[in-house]
Amino acid sequence: MSNEDLQYETCEACGVSAEMGFIIKEGDEVAEVKVFANGKDALLAELNNYLALAKEVNENFKHELSPVDDNSQELTARVQFECSAEKMIFELKSRSLAK
């Protein structure tokens, strides 16, 4: 069989076909993290795990937090990286932290 006989085929088992340009989008550097715990101290402790992971990806990340108080059970953080690929790496690595 020559290379001319080969045709592009999608994977029917997974049903997915994509190009990298559609996954890594220019200007998409902000990851949103939601943390759930009981109380401000527990929320911030859990968030620190995500911030440590962000620092592993790029030490120059920036972040902002939603307001929390002692009775809060949810915290939202926005983590900004220098490029879209760093955000994607962070999101993939942070799957192990999600409970």
C-alpha angles and dihedrals in degrees: 000000000000127000088252091066094056118099131191111262129184120228105257091191094064100021093217131126122165144146122231091244089067093052100044106049123191112244094023099115101132122092120193117217124192117197124191123199140122112273139355097280093051091046093051092046090053091045090054088066089058093045091051089052091049089052090054089055095046128345090210096068121131127210142187129195136213114243114274134184135189092278098046119124099184135048127186120202128185113210117196122200131188095251141014094251091060090052090051092049090050092050092050094047093045092061087084090059096051113101 
